Amino acid sequence: MPEIVVPEWVVHGTGAERTPIYSSHVNAAGTHLATGGGDCRIKIWNMERVWNDESTGPKMLCSSKNHSEPVNCVRWSPCGQFLASCAGDKMVFVLRMGAKFGKPIVLLGE
């Protein structure tokens, strides 16, 4: 039976302003979790912290607000270098993860 882990700190919004997470996707290497939510943000999380909360690494690696409407879908490319997102603003963005991880570069839009 698969192990189910629900990290309470993987959220979109803050406090009473929490918004739904509409999409999540783990990269092929299993090191990063991308989420897209009702706060119009894409967030990238450290999977090491999901599996081992006692780890000392950061929990959230980056947060990007390129969309002006809630993010409906996030998907990693097989190589893990690109993250695609689409939202209610009718925009598709492809982010390239830079050498300094967590600094996405917008490649495509509209």
C-alpha positions in Angstrom: 0.0 0.0 0.0 1.4 3.4 -0.9 2.4 5.8 1.9 0.3 9.0 2.0 2.1 12.1 3.3 0.2 15.3 3.9 2.6 18.1 4.8 0.5 20.8 6.4 2.9 23.5 5.3 2.3 23.0 1.6 -0.3 25.7 1.2 -1.3 28.6 -1.0 -2.3 31.9 0.5 -1.7 32.7 4.2 -3.8 32.4 7.4 -7.5 33.0 6.8 -6.6 33.8 3.1 -5.7 30.3 2.2 -6.7 29.3 -1.3 -7.2 25.9 -3.0 -4.4 24.0 -4.6 -5.7 23.0 -8.0 -2.7 21.1 -9.4 0.5 19.4 -8.1 3.3 17.5 -9.9 6.5 15.9 -8.7 9.5 16.1 -11.0 11.0 12.9 -12.5 13.9 12.9 -10.1 11.5 13.1 -7.1 13.3 16.2 -5.7 10.8 18.9 -6.3 7.0 19.3 -6.0 5.3 22.1 -8.0 1.9 23.3 -7.0 -0.5 25.8 -8.6 -3.3 27.4 -6.7 -6.1 29.9 -6.3 -3.7 32.6 -5.2 -2.4 32.8 -8.9 0.9 31.5 -7.8 3.2 28.6 -8.8 5.2 27.3 -5.8 8.1 24.8 -5.9 8.7 22.8 -2.8 11.6 20.7 -1.5 10.5 17.0 -1.6 13.3 16.1 1.0 11.3 18.1 3.5 8.1 16.5 2.5 9.5 13.0 3.3 11.7 14.1 6.2 10.4 17.1 8.2 13.5 17.0 10.4 15.7 17.8 7.3 17.4 21.2 7.6 16.8 22.3 3.9 14.3 25.0 3.0 10.6 23.9 2.6 9.6 26.2 -0.2 12.2 26.8 -2.9 10.4 29.5 -4.9 7.1 31.2 -5.5 6.2 32.8 -8.8 3.2 35.0 -9.6 3.2 35.2 -13.4 -0.5 34.5 -13.8 -3.4 36.9 -13.0 -6.0 34.2 -12.4 -5.9 30.9 -10.5 -3.4 28.3 -11.8 -5.2 25.3 -13.1 -2.3 23.0 -14.0 1.4 22.6 -13.5 3.6 19.9 -15.1 7.3 19.2 -15.2 9.1 18.2 -18.4 10.7 14.8 -18.3 14.2 16.3 -17.9 13.0 18.5 -15.0 14.4 21.7 -16.4 11.1 23.1 -17.5 7.8 23.7 -15.7 4.7 24.5 -17.7 1.6 26.2 -16.1 -1.8 27.3 -17.4 -4.4 29.4 -15.6 -7.8 31.0 -15.9 -6.1 34.1 -17.5 -5.8 31.9 -20.7 -2.0 32.1 -20.5 0.5 29.2 -20.7 3.9 29.8 -19.2 6.9 27.6 -19.6 9.5 28.3 -16.9 13.1 27.3 -17.2 14.8 26.5 -13.9 18.1 28.4 -13.9 21.5 27.5 -12.5 20.4 29.2 -9.2 17.3 27.0 -8.6 14.2 28.9 -7.7 14.8 31.8 -10.2 12.4 30.9 -13.0 12.8 32.4 -16.4 9.6 32.9 -18.4 10.2 31.5 -21.9 6.7 31.5 -23.4 3.4 33.3 -22.7 0.1 34.0 -24.3 
